[in-house]
C-alpha cells in the first residue's frame, strides 16, 4: 500500500525499488521558527547503525531519487532520506518563505526532531550544495560529508531572480512540467540513456502533482538558489568524500577536482561510465564507496 498523501500516479510505478521506497515514505510534523504552523515533512528511514546516514536530493526532485541507493545503505546502516523544504512531497505552505536559508533551517529542525546526533551527510547535485551549507552552519550535526556530483561552485548570476508573475508560472507550468522537457533532462543526466525509463520519468515528476509545486519552485528560483561556496570550502573540517561521474553532462567534471583542492580533508573517487547521477546509474559502486568511507577512522588526503 502506498501512503494516501502521495499522488494517484504513484500506482503507475513499475520498478521494484521505486515501489518499495514509495511505500516506505512517512510524514512528520516539524516545528520550526519559519512559521507558526508545523511543516508536514516527508522522509524515509530504514536499517540500524551507530551513525546515521542522511541523504539530500537534487533540484526539483524528491527522495525517490535515492530509490536504488537507499536499499543498499539500509542493509548495513541506519539510513534516512528527507524531502527538502519546497521540494518532493514535503508540505508547501503558501505563506512560507523559500530560500536556501529556509531550507537549511527546516533541515536542522528535521534533524533535531528525528535524528539529533551527528550524521554522515550525503548530498546529490543541488543537495550537495545544501549539504555544504548545512555543514558550514551546523558543524556539530555532521560527522562526515559526501558530495555526489555536487553543485556549489557556480559563479554565474541566477536569472531566476528576474522571474516575476506570470513569467515564473509560465516557466514552470509550460516548460518544467512538460514530459518531453523532463525526459530530455533525464536522458542528459545519465551516461547510458536506457536508464531514462518510463518509471524513471514517473519518479522524477510525481512530486509535480503536489499542491503548490510551481509556486514553491518560483519562490526558490527568485531567491537566487545556491551559488558559490568556493571561498568557504576551506572551513569544512569534516572528512569529505567526493564521488563524481566521469561522464557528467549536467555539471561537467572540472568542479570535482576544485572541491577536492579546496576542502581540506577530502578525497575524490571517479565513477567510470557514469553521468550526473551515480546513485541511480551506479548504485552498487556508490553505496560501496559511501560505506567504506563510513567505516574509515582517518582520511588520507
Backbone as a ProteinNet text record, in pm:
[ID]
protein_1_A
[PRIMARY]
XXXXXXXXXXXXXXXXXXXXXXXXXXXXXXXXXXXXXXXXXXXXXXXXXXXXXXXXXXXXXXXXXXXXXXXXXXXXXXXXXXXXXXXXXXXXXXXXXXXXXXXXXXXXXXXXXXXXXXXXXXXXXXXXXXXXXXXXXXXXXXXXXXXXXXXXXXXXXXXXXXXXXXXXXXXXXXXXXXXXXXXXXXXXXXXXXXXXXXXXXXXXXXXXXXXXXXXXXXXXXXXXXXXXXXXXXXXXXXXXXXXXXXXXXXXXXXXXXXXXXXXXXXXXXXXXXXXXXXXXXXXXXXXXXXXXXXXXXXXXX
[TERTIARY]
83	0	86.6	45.7	116.2	51.6	130.6	73.1	-33.5	-137.6	-252.2	-219.7	-112.8	-81.1	-5.7	34.6	103.2	2.2	41.6	-49.7	-90.6	-208.9	-257.2	-162.4	-83.5	10	112.3	126.5	222.3	187.8	61.2	17.9	78.3	132.4	187.9	336.3	397.8	536.8	550.3	660.8	676.9	803	908.3	1032.3	1022.1	1077.5	1065.9	1120	1236.5	1295.4	1211.6	1151	1066.4	942.9	878.3	757.4	789.4	897.7	933	961.6	1035	1068.4	944.8	861.3	739.3	649.8	644.5	560.6	614.1	742.4	804.2	800.6	750.5	752.4	661.3	717.2	642.4	632.7	548.4	530.2	535.4	604	623	601.1	523.6	504.9	630.5	697.9	821.4	795.4	818.9	802.7	932	921.1	1036.3	1002	1102.4	1074.2	1028.2	1017.9	981.9	835.7	750.8	607.4	544.2	429.9	360.9	305.5	281.1	224.1	334.5	326.9	425.7	425.2	538.1	552.1	549.5	450.6	439.7	553.6	648.9	774.4	782.8	814.6	821	963.9	974.9	1106.9	1094.9	1210	1217.4	1330.4	1308.8	1413.3	1414.9	1536.2	1549.2	1686.5	1696.6	1824.9	1865.6	1979	2032	2181.6	2230.6	2373.3	2402.2	2527.5	2566.6	2551.7	2605.7	2599.5	2505	2398.9	2302.5	2362.9	2313.8	2343.1	2217.8	2233.4	2120.2	2142.7	2047.5	2058.8	1974.2	2033.2	1964.1	1959.3	1839.7	1817.7	1852.6	1843.2	1876.8	1759.4	1782	1685	1562.1	1445.1	1316.5	1305.6	1337.7	1339.9	1273.9	1290.5	1231.9	1317.7	1279	1352.8	1353	1260.5	1258.8	1385.9	1461.4	1588.9	1686.6	1665.3	1756.7	1699.8	1605.7	1537.6	1631.8	1740.9	1833.9	1946.2	1983.5	2092.3	2045.6	1929.8	1883.9	1878.2	1823.1	1817.8	1955.4	2056.4	2191.6	2253.5	2216.8	2269.1	2198.3	2067.1	1992.5	2019	2071.5	2107.7	2215.8	2301.5	2417.2	2418.2	2324	2333.9	2199	2190.3	2075.1	2074.6	1976.1	1977.6	1847.9	1861.2	1749.3	1751.9	1633.4	1618.8	1510.8	1527.4	1425.4	1399.2	1272.3	1237.7	1261.6	1352	1386.5	1266.4	1269.1	1161.2	1141.2	1015.9	983.9	995.8	1039.2	1062.8	997.1	999.6	946.1	801.3	770	633.6	613.7	717.9	706.4	608.4	531.4	426.6	482.5	412.3	447.6	341.6	369.2	274.9	283.6	170.6	172	244.7	235.3	295	443.1	496.1	632.3	735.3	836.7	945.2	1024.5	1078.5	1153.7	1286.3	1391.8	1526.4	1623	1749.7	1848.2	1851.4	1830.5	1828.3	1711	1593.7	1475.3	1493.4	1552	1577.4	1670.1	1773.8	1870.8	1806.5	1724	1656.8	1562.2	1483.3	1391	1466.5	1576.7	1657.2	1712.6	1757	1810.7	1704.4	1582.9	1478.5	1427.8	1434.5	1405.9	1509.7	1637.2	1746.1	1730.9	1702.7	1691.2	1573.2	1464	1343.1	1354.3	1409.5	1404.9	1539.1	1650.4	1780.6	1863.3	1893.6	1958.6	2090.1	2168.9	2306.2	2382.5	2513.9	2590.5	2566.8	2560.8	2529	2640.2	2636	2709.5	2615.4	2644	2552.6	2590.8	2495.7	2519.3	2429.6	2489.5	2411.6	2440.7	2335.2	2348.6	2309.9	2397.2	2371.8	2337.2	2216.5	2180	2180.6	2149.5	2155.3	2295.4	2397	2534.6	2559.1	2505.9	2517.7	2445.1	2326.3	2251.9	2330.6	2398.5	2479.1	2598.7	2663.2	2774.9	2728	2616.8	2561.2	2527.2	2466.2	2428	2550.9	2652.3	2775.3	2846.6	2851.1	2917.5	2844.2	2712.1	2632	2616.8	2601.6	2579.5	2684.9	2810.7	2916.6	2900.9	2835.9	2816.6	2721.7	2643.7	2545.6	2600.8	2722.6	2777.8	2910.6	2917.8	3042.7	3130.2	3068	3138.2	3045.5	3105.7	3030.6	3059.9	2954.6	2969.6	2900.6	2973.7	2920.4	2911.7	2791.3	2768.7	2745.9	2844.9	2831.1	2763.4	2827.5	2765.4	2765.2	2655.9	2652.4	2723.1	2741.9	2801.4	2920.7	2955.8	3068.7	3030	2899.6	2853.3	2869.4	2935.1	2955.4	2859.2	2793	2705.9	2581.5	2533.4	2410.7	2293.7	2204.9	2087.6	1978.4	1948.9	1849.7	1710.8	1692.4	1561.7	1511	1600.9	1555.3	1474.6	1483.9	1407.9	1271.7	1242.9	1114.7	1006.1	915.5	803.3	675.2	570.5	442.9	393.6	339	313.9	430.8	546.6	657.9	704.6	709.2	751.8	658	528.2	428.8	445.2	464.6	480.5	606.5	713.6	839.7	827	751.3	735.5	628.2	509.4	396.9	411.8	464.9	473	609.6	704.5	837.1	874.3	893.2	940.2	836.6	708.9	607.4	595.3	646.7	632	707.7	640.9	707.6	828.5	821.1	934	1055.6	1031.9	1143.2	1208.1	1126	1179.5	1251.5	1198.9	1264.9	1401.4	1410.8	1538.7	1640.9	1596.6	1684.7	1729.8	1636.3	1668	1771	1752.4	1847.3	1986.6	1993.9	2123.9	2190.7	2110.6	2167.7	2243.6	2211.2	2274.6	2380.8	2479.7	2571.2	2503.1	2431.2	2355.8	2210.1	2161.8	2026.2	1915.2	1948.2	1845.1	1791.5	1865.6	1818.2	1700	1681.9	1573.1	1442.8	1397.1	1279.3	1150.7	1038.7	909.3	899.5	949.5	948	1033.1	1149.9	1237.7	1168.1	1094.2	1022.6	914.2	845	742.6	805.2	917.2	984.4	1029.6	1070.5	1121.5	1011.5	887.9	780.3	661.7	662.6	548.1	519.7	625.6	606.7	544.4	541.6	479	328.8	272.1	128.4	92.9	193.9	166.6	121.3	34.1	-13.4	102	100.2	197.3	331.8	341.3	471.8	529.7	454.5	509.3	537.6	449.5	470.3	597.8	620.7	739.8	866.1	861.3	978.3	1010.9	907.3	927.6	991.4	939.3	994.8	1142.3	1175.1	1313.8	1404.2	1358.9	1439.7	1459	1353.4	1362.7	1455.5	1470.1	1557.2	1704.8	1735.1	1873.1	1931.6	1869.7	1917.5	2057.2	2121.3	2256.4	2358.9	2454.5	2556.5	2693.8	2787.3	2929.3	2976	3023.9	3077.5	3230	3292.2	3435.2	3519.4	3480.4	3559	3532.5	3441	3409.7	3447.9	3484.1	3508.7	3624.1	3719.5	3833.6	3793	3671.5	3623.9	3566.5	3543.9	3489	3598.1	3579.7	3679.4	3643	3521.7	3480.1	3547.9	3585.8	3630.3	3524.3	3567.2	3473.2	3508.7	3408.6	3423.1	3351	3422	3364.1	3352.7	3230.3	3204.4	3154.4	3213.6	3179.6	3176.5	3067.3	3057.2	3148.5	3236.2	3334.4	3272.8	3145.2	3075.8	2959.5	2975.1	2870.7	2849.7	2730	2697.1	2612.4	2576.9	2497.4	2588.3	2680.1	2773.8	2914.8	2939	3074.3	3160.2	3290.7	3379.7	3482.9	3497.6	3601.9	3583	3456.7	3432.1	3474.7	3481	3519.6	3657.6	3753.5	3889.7	3899.6	3812.6	3809.8	3764.1	3660.4	3614.6	3726.5	3792.8	3899.9	4012.7	4042.9	4151.1	4116	3990.6	3952	3907	3854.2	3809.2	3927.2	3970.7	4096.4	4107.9	4013	4024.1	3933	3968	3880.2	3954.8	3878.2	3933	3827.9	3875.6	3788.9	3794.2	3676.9	3666.1	3585.2	3645.7	3575.8	3497.6	3375	3293.6	3286.8	3341.5	3356.6	3223.9	3215.5	3096.5	2969.8	2973.9	2863	2842.5	2716.5	2682.3	2666	2565.1	2546.1	2486.3	2428.8	2355	2410.6	2528.2	2587	2500.2	2419.2	2331.5	2219.8	2194.1	2095.1	2159.1	2267.4	2329.7	2429.3	2497	2594.9	2572.4	2454.7	2422.9	2511.3	2552.7	2635.8	2771.6	2835	2965.4	2951.8	2845.1	2820.9	2801	2718.1	2693.5	2821	2896.5	3020.4	3117.9	3128.7	3219.6	3176.9	3046.8	2996	3016.5	2988.6	3000.9	3147.4	3236.5	3378.9	3426.9	3379.8	3412.8	3355.2	3236.7	3170.2	3258	3321.3	3397.8	3542.3	3586.6	3722.5	3734.7	3841.3	3867.7	3940.1	4031.4	4107.5	4106	4105.7	4102.6	4239.2	4292.6	4421.6	4398.1	4462.6	4438.8	4556.4
-119.8	0	125.1	221.1	348.8	445.6	535.8	636.7	719.2	755	822.4	963.6	1024.4	1162.1	1169.7	1056.4	1058	1070.7	1132.8	1146.9	1010.7	1000.7	873.1	811.4	895.2	844.3	746.9	744.9	653.5	508.7	483.5	348.1	298.6	389.2	351.6	316.1	326.6	285.7	136.3	98.7	-41.2	-107	-29.5	-90.3	-121.6	-235.9	-284.2	-185.2	-125.1	-31.8	94.7	139.1	258.9	234	121.9	86.7	70.9	-0.3	-27.1	101.4	194.3	319	405.7	414.8	495.1	443.1	312.9	254.6	282.7	316.1	339.7	485.6	575.4	717.7	746.9	820.1	861.7	1013.8	1062.8	1207.9	1247.5	1358.8	1406.7	1557.3	1602.5	1745.3	1802.3	1893.7	1952	2096.8	2125	2262	2338.2	2454	2538.6	2683.7	2770.6	2913.3	2982.9	2908.4	2968.5	3008.4	2934.8	2960.6	2905.9	2960.9	2913.6	2773.3	2737.1	2606.2	2503.7	2385.4	2281	2245.1	2199.8	2164.5	2012.9	1961.7	1817.9	1776.1	1703.3	1672.4	1523.6	1490.7	1351.9	1299.6	1174.6	1114.4	962.6	897.5	751.5	717	618	569.1	417.5	361.8	216.7	175.3	53.1	-0.8	43.2	-11.4	18.6	44.1	125.2	154.9	266.3	282.1	380.1	523	550.1	685.1	687.2	767	769	827.5	780.7	839.3	914.4	1041.2	1124.4	1170.9	1140.4	1168.8	1289.9	1380.4	1500.8	1498.7	1511.8	1503.4	1633.8	1631.2	1746.1	1838.8	1932.9	2036.8	1977.1	2029.4	1987.9	1835.5	1775.7	1630.6	1589.3	1461.9	1410.5	1297.7	1244.9	1134.6	1009.7	1001.5	887.4	880.7	989.6	993.4	889	847	752.1	610.1	581.1	451.4	332.9	350.6	239.1	236.9	352.3	359.3	323	370.8	354.8	208.9	116.6	-22.7	-81.1	-37.6	-88.1	-32.1	90.5	151.9	99.6	84.4	45.1	-100	-180	-316.8	-319.5	-217.2	-216.8	-101.6	-7.2	110	178.5	255.6	341.4	452.8	452.4	542.5	621.9	747.2	839.8	913.8	948.5	1044.1	1143.1	1268	1368.5	1451.9	1488.4	1583.4	1724.2	1796.6	1931.4	2025	2130.4	2229	2284.6	2281.9	2332.6	2229.8	2108.9	2005.3	1873.7	1779.2	1646.7	1650.6	1575.7	1564.2	1637.4	1708	1789.8	1905.1	1938.3	2040	2175.4	2238.9	2373.1	2471.4	2535.6	2631.8	2761.8	2818.7	2938.5	3056.8	3070.6	3187.1	3167.4	3050.7	3017.6	3077	3147.3	3193.9	3072.8	3081.6	2967.7	3016.8	2985.5	3027.4	2922.7	2939	2845.4	2852.2	2969.8	2985.2	2910.3	2920.2	2849.7	2698.2	2652.5	2509.6	2457.4	2533.3	2494.4	2489.8	2587.9	2592.9	2474.6	2448	2334.6	2203.4	2187.3	2065.6	2047.9	2157.8	2149.5	2100.7	2153.9	2113.3	1972.8	1929.7	1789.4	1701.2	1736.9	1661.2	1660.6	1775.1	1788	1706.9	1703	1635.1	1483.4	1431.9	1287.6	1215.8	1286.5	1219.9	1264	1389.9	1452.4	1386.8	1346.6	1302.7	1325.2	1336.8	1364.5	1258.5	1302.9	1214.7	1214.2	1113.2	1116	1181.3	1302.7	1380.2	1363.9	1314.4	1285.3	1374.8	1455.7	1545.4	1523.7	1513.7	1492.8	1619.1	1666.1	1783.4	1903.6	1962.9	2074	2031.4	1904.2	1852.6	1858.3	1852.8	1869.4	2010.4	2108.9	2247.9	2268.1	2206	2214.5	2149.5	2038.4	1968.3	2052.4	2119	2208	2321.8	2383.9	2495	2451.4	2334.6	2282	2251.7	2193	2157.3	2280.8	2386.5	2509.8	2578.5	2566.8	2634.7	2552.1	2420.7	2331.6	2220	2255	2152.8	2042.7	2074	1974.5	1862.7	1887.5	1788.9	1693.8	1721.7	1644.7	1582.6	1451.3	1380.4	1367.8	1334.5	1326.1	1377.6	1417.1	1475.2	1398.4	1370.3	1304.3	1390	1422.2	1503.7	1419.4	1407.8	1333.7	1432.7	1448.3	1541.9	1670.3	1735	1841.7	1977.1	2050.6	2193	2269	2399.7	2481.8	2563.7	2553.5	2632.1	2722.3	2742	2826.8	2973.2	3048.7	3192.2	3279.5	3219	3297.5	3344.3	3466	3513.7	3422.2	3405.9	3323.3	3405.9	3374.8	3453.9	3436.3	3336.7	3313.5	3431.4	3516	3629.5	3728.2	3714.8	3803.6	3744.5	3623.9	3561.2	3627	3694.8	3755.8	3698.1	3699.4	3650.4	3740.6	3686.9	3544.2	3470.3	3537	3470.8	3348.5	3357.5	3243.8	3126.5	3154.3	3048.8	2981.7	3062.9	3007.5	2922.7	2967.6	2893.8	2756.1	2747.3	2617.9	2532.6	2587.8	2509.9	2473.6	2563.8	2538.1	2487.8	2481.2	2431.2	2310.3	2333.2	2224.5	2114.6	2144.3	2040.3	1952.4	1997.1	1921.7	1789.4	1676.9	1546.4	1535.8	1596.1	1584	1662.2	1773.5	1850.9	1772.9	1718.4	1642.9	1516.4	1454.3	1335.3	1369.9	1484.2	1527.2	1550.9	1613.4	1636.3	1502.5	1407.8	1276.1	1204.4	1208.2	1143.1	1203.5	1335.6	1402.6	1371.4	1333.8	1305.9	1173.7	1084	952.9	944.5	859.8	823.3	723.4	627.9	527.8	572.5	618.1	673.1	571.7	442.6	342.2	351.9	419.3	438.4	535.3	616.2	714.9	647	556	474.1	547.6	484.5	539.3	549.3	447.9	450.7	565.5	586	696.3	830	843	967.1	991.1	885.1	898.6	940.5	877.4	912.2	1057.8	1107	1243.4	1348.7	1305.9	1404.5	1385.3	1281.7	1254.9	1371.3	1437.4	1547.7	1671.1	1676.9	1789.6	1795.6	1682.2	1676.2	1726.5	1759.6	1807.4	1953.7	1994.9	2133.7	2232.5	2339.5	2446.8	2422.2	2318.7	2286.8	2405.1	2460.2	2566.6	2692.9	2727.2	2847.1	2835.4	2718.2	2698.2	2705	2645.7	2646.7	2789.1	2869.2	3009	3086.2	3066.2	3135.1	3102.7	2974.1	2933.3	2992.3	2987.2	3038.6	3188.7	3259.5	3403.9	3442.6	3355	3384.4	3380.9	3321.8	3312.5	3174.1	3085.8	2948.8	2940.8	2826.2	2804.4	2857	2933.1	2991.5	2934.9	3023.3	2990.1	2973.9	2852	2826.1	2818.6	2849	2829.9	2895.2	3014.9	3087.1	3038.7	2942.5	2890.5	2744.1	2678.6	2534.3	2499.1	2587.7	2561.6	2553.6	2601.6	2597.5	2460.8	2374.9	2242	2154.3	2114.2	2032.7	1884.1	1851.2	1711.7	1636	1509.3	1426	1426.6	1445.2	1461.9	1368.2	1297.6	1209.9	1274.5	1287	1343.4	1231	1196.5	1095.3	1165.9	1134.5	1209.7	1117.9	1124.1	1050.9	1113.3	1033.8	1090.8	1131	1103.4	1146.5	1240.9	1319.5	1413.2	1521	1523.3	1623	1737.7	1729.4	1835.1	1941.5	1901.7	1995.4	1986.3	1888	1868.5	1800.2	1802.7	1731	1820.8	1943.7	2030.4	2058.9	2071.1	2107.2	1998.3	1874.1	1765.6	1791.5	1825	1849.9	1981.8	2077.3	2202.6	2177.6	2094.8	2059.8	1991	1895.7	1823.7	1917.7	2014	2107.8	2199.9	2243.4	2345.4	2288.8	2165.6	2107.3	2033.8	2074.5	2024.4	1873	1807.1	1663.8	1587.2	1590.3	1531.8	1436.9	1347.5	1263.9	1249.4	1226.9	1220.8	1081	1026.9	898.8	921.6	891.4	899	769.6	783.6	666.9	655.1	547.9	530.4	497	535.3	508.4	551.2	672	720.7	869	910.5	1050.2	1126.1	1212.8	1306.5	1242.3	1123	1063.2	923.9	916.1	785.8	702	766.3	692.8	619.7	659	591	500.8	549	474.8	369.1	396.9	303.2	291.7	246.3	246.2	153.5	39.7	-53.5	7.4	68.1	131.3	250.3	327.1	443.2	401.1	299.2	250.4	195.5	118.3	60.6	170.6	274.3	385	457.9	481.1	551.6	467.6	338.9	252.9	233.6	224.1	214.9	344	456.4	586.9	597.7	545.4	544.2	475.2	364.2	284.4	330.9	428.1	478.1	559.9	533.6	611.7	742	734.7	852.7	860.2	980.5	1002.1	1044.6	968.3	1006	1102.2	1216.2	1319.6	1326.1
0	0	0	-82.3	-86.7	13.3	72.3	161.5	89.4	160.5	99	51.3	106.1	67.6	-65.1	-120.7	-249.6	-362.8	-474.5	-588.6	-645.2	-704.4	-760.3	-863.3	-932.3	-1032.5	-975.1	-842.9	-781.2	-814.9	-843.5	-877.3	-1008.6	-1089.4	-1219	-1213.3	-1095.9	-1082.5	-1112.3	-1176.5	-1217.2	-1162.1	-1135.1	-1087.7	-938.4	-901.5	-764.2	-661.8	-691.1	-594.6	-580.7	-689.6	-684.8	-599.9	-624	-549.5	-401	-371.4	-231.7	-155	-218.6	-148.1	-129.9	-232.5	-221.6	-109.7	-92.4	11.9	152.3	162.1	292.5	336.4	250.4	283.7	402.8	499.1	617.1	619.6	707.1	718.5	865.8	892.7	1030.5	1034.6	1131.2	1151.7	1218.4	1150.6	1202.4	1243.5	1369.3	1421.1	1396.4	1331.6	1301.5	1333.6	1338.4	1357.4	1229.2	1121.4	992.9	986.2	1057.5	1054.3	1180.8	1217.6	1337.5	1318.8	1195.3	1165	1139.3	1199.2	1170.2	1022.3	971.9	831.2	817.7	745.6	722	629	683.7	614.8	584.7	459.8	417.6	424	465.7	483.4	477.3	469	477.5	572.6	656.7	746.3	742.2	744.7	747.3	796	847	889.1	1027.8	1071.7	1204	1195	1285.3	1287.3	1384.2	1420.4	1521.1	1470.9	1351.9	1295.6	1176	1180.7	1070.5	942.3	830.3	700.1	655.7	619.5	577.1	434.1	345.8	202.6	164.3	83.5	34.5	-117.3	-171.6	-315.8	-387.8	-520.6	-603.1	-631.9	-722.7	-758.4	-825.8	-789.7	-846.3	-848	-734.1	-723.8	-593	-557.2	-434.1	-380.9	-266.7	-207	-294.8	-392.6	-484.9	-568.8	-571.8	-642.7	-587.8	-463.4	-399.3	-395.3	-483.8	-483	-502.3	-573.1	-594.8	-492.1	-438.1	-340.8	-200.2	-161.7	-24	21.9	-58	-10.7	17.8	-55.4	-35.2	92.6	127.9	250.3	374.6	366.9	486.7	526.8	434.5	471.5	578.8	577.2	665.6	765.3	751	837.9	856.1	963.3	988.7	884.7	795.7	680.1	671	628.3	619.3	485.4	435.4	325.4	367	331.5	361.8	236.5	218.2	113	165.7	101.3	144.4	134.3	211.6	210.6	70	22.9	-110.2	-220.3	-184	-285.5	-244.5	-337.7	-309.5	-264.9	-159.6	-110.1	22	66.8	187.3	163	264.4	253.5	212.5	119.9	73.5	123.9	234.8	290	211.1	168.1	84.1	146.7	279.6	346.4	379.2	349.8	389.8	294.6	347.3	261	211.3	91.9	38.5	-17.9	54.3	18	72.1	41.1	94.9	247.5	302.9	448.6	509.8	445.3	495.3	483.8	374.1	356.2	465	493.5	595.7	734.3	764.2	893.7	910.1	807.3	811.3	827.5	754.6	764.2	905.5	965.4	1101.5	1199.7	1188.4	1282.1	1252.2	1127.9	1097.8	1167	1148.6	1211.6	1363.7	1421.5	1566.9	1621	1545.1	1590	1581.7	1471.5	1447.3	1460.6	1446.1	1447.2	1568.3	1576	1692.1	1731.9	1633.9	1656.8	1526.8	1533	1411.2	1303.4	1178.1	1066.4	962.5	877.9	751.9	652.9	611.5	527.8	381.6	301.9	160.8	76.1	-11.4	-96.2	-243	-323.6	-467.2	-542.6	-631.1	-714.7	-625.8	-638.6	-551.7	-405.9	-381.5	-245.1	-187.9	-275.4	-230.8	-180.1	-252.5	-207.5	-75.3	-62.1	63.6	177.4	146.6	247.1	290.6	195	227.6	317	279.1	355.8	498	510.7	641.5	726.3	663.5	735.4	786.7	706.7	747.8	863.5	864.1	966.6	1093.7	1077	1190.8	1191.7	1209.5	1202.9	1307.1	1417.8	1523	1479.8	1374.4	1329	1223.5	1174.8	1063.2	1102.9	1096.7	1127	1003.1	890.8	763.1	653.5	541.2	430.4	302.1	225.3	95	-10.5	-116.2	-225.9	-352.3	-408.1	-532.3	-645.3	-733.2	-846	-797.7	-703.6	-625.6	-695.5	-673.5	-706.4	-594.3	-613.7	-509.8	-554	-682.6	-732.5	-849.4	-869.6	-979.6	-943.6	-1032.1	-1008.5	-1089.3	-1185.2	-1272.6	-1197.8	-1225.3	-1160.4	-1193.5	-1097.1	-1117	-1183	-1309.8	-1382.8	-1324.5	-1238.7	-1179.3	-1098.7	-1050	-970.2	-1053.9	-1186	-1272.9	-1310.3	-1260.7	-1290.5	-1205.5	-1269.1	-1198.6	-1257.1	-1176.8	-1226.7	-1340	-1451.7	-1473.8	-1539.3	-1559.1	-1627.6	-1550.6	-1415.7	-1335.9	-1353	-1353.9	-1371	-1506.4	-1609.3	-1744.5	-1754.6	-1689.6	-1696.6	-1633.1	-1524.1	-1458.3	-1525.3	-1540.1	-1591.2	-1738.7	-1820	-1963.7	-2007.6	-1916	-1952.4	-1865.7	-1735.2	-1649.5	-1629.3	-1649.6	-1633.7	-1758.6	-1870.5	-1995.1	-1987.8	-2015.4	-2009.3	-2101.2	-2219.9	-2312.9	-2263.7	-2196.1	-2138.7	-2025.2	-1936.5	-1823.3	-1870.8	-1977.7	-2030.1	-2089.9	-2155.5	-2211.5	-2101	-1991.8	-1877.4	-1819.7	-1810.5	-1756.8	-1842.4	-1972.8	-2064	-2047.4	-2036.1	-2021.2	-1888.1	-1788.3	-1656.4	-1652.9	-1745.5	-1748.8	-1857.7	-1834.5	-1942.2	-2035	-1975.7	-2050.9	-2057.4	-2173.4	-2182.6	-2156.6	-2156.3	-2130.9	-1988.2	-1899.9	-1763.5	-1757	-1860.5	-1862.5	-1903.4	-1822	-1849.9	-1812.8	-1842.2	-1804	-1651.4	-1581.5	-1435.9	-1382.7	-1444	-1402.9	-1423.5	-1533	-1560.3	-1455.3	-1415	-1311.2	-1178.2	-1143.3	-1017.3	-1016.9	-1133.3	-1143.1	-1149.8	-1171	-1189.4	-1096.5	-1015.7	-928.4	-834	-786.2	-691	-754.6	-888.1	-956.5	-929.4	-887.4	-860.5	-720.8	-640.7	-505.2	-507.4	-416.2	-412.7	-395.2	-475.3	-460.1	-525.1	-610.2	-670.1	-747.2	-842.2	-926.1	-845.8	-750.4	-670.3	-585.8	-529	-446.6	-531.4	-649.8	-737.4	-781.2	-807.2	-844.7	-729.1	-608	-489.3	-472.1	-482.5	-462.2	-570.2	-693.5	-803.7	-791.7	-754.4	-738.2	-622.7	-524.6	-411.3	-450.6	-566.6	-612.1	-603	-522.2	-510.8	-451.6	-472.8	-421	-520.6	-470.2	-555.9	-529.3	-500.1	-493.8	-349.6	-316.8	-183.5	-184	-297.4	-312	-204.9	-161.2	-61.3	80.5	97.4	230.8	248.3	139.3	147.1	240.4	252.9	340.6	487.1	519.8	657.1	695.3	596.6	623.6	684.6	806.6	876.1	878.1	841.1	840.1	724.8	746.3	634.2	524.7	402.2	290.7	175.9	127.6	11.3	-106.5	-217.9	-340.4	-442.2	-478.3	-580.6	-704.7	-819.9	-940.9	-1063.4	-1136.7	-1262.2	-1366.4	-1424.3	-1516.7	-1651.3	-1670.8	-1793.6	-1759.8	-1657	-1613.9	-1720.7	-1778.9	-1881.3	-1826.1	-1699.5	-1637.5	-1577	-1490.9	-1427.7	-1484.6	-1570.9	-1620.2	-1514.6	-1532.3	-1440.7	-1371.9	-1415.9	-1361.2	-1212.9	-1168.2	-1028.4	-931.5	-975.4	-885.8	-826.3	-909.9	-861.5	-785.8	-818.1	-742.9	-599.4	-584.5	-449.9	-372.2	-437.5	-369.6	-326.6	-410.3	-380.1	-264.3	-257.7	-160.4	-26	-22.7	103.9	166.5	285.7	343	353.6	416.2	443.9	347.5	222.2	120.7	29	-31.6	-137.3	-246.4	-367.5	-485.6	-545.6	-573.8	-644.3	-771.3	-884.1	-1011.9	-1034.7	-1081.3	-1113.7	-1266.2	-1316.7	-1460.7	-1528.2	-1656.1	-1737.4	-1663.9	-1609.5	-1527.7	-1551.8	-1552.6	-1573.3	-1442.8	-1437.7	-1326.3	-1201.8	-1215.1	-1102.7	-1070	-1008.8	-976.7	-884.4	-800.6	-709.7	-783.3	-908.4	-990.4	-1096.7	-1153.6	-1263.9	-1214.9	-1104.7	-1048	-896.6	-855.1	-711.7	-628.7	-685.9	-608.1	-576.3	-676.6	-655.9	-561.3	-579	-493.2	-348.7	-327	-191.3	-128.2	-204.9	-153.2	-111.6	-193.9	-163.9	-37.7	-22.5	96	221.5	213	330.5	371	274	306.6	372.9	321.4	380.6	520.9	538.7	669.5	774.9	734.5	830	846.9	767	781.1	909.1	984.7	1105.7	1072.6	977.4	935.3	784.6	733.1	589.4	540.4	448.3	389.6	275.9	281.8	181.1	84.2
[MASK]
+++++++++++++++++++++++++++++++++++++++++++++++++++++++++++++++++++++++++++++++++++++++++++++++++++++++++++++++++++++++++++++++++++++++++++++++++++++++++++++++++++++++++++++++++++++++++++++++++++++++++++++++++++++++++++++++++++++++++++++++++++++++++++++++++++++++++++++++++++++++++++++++++++++++++++++

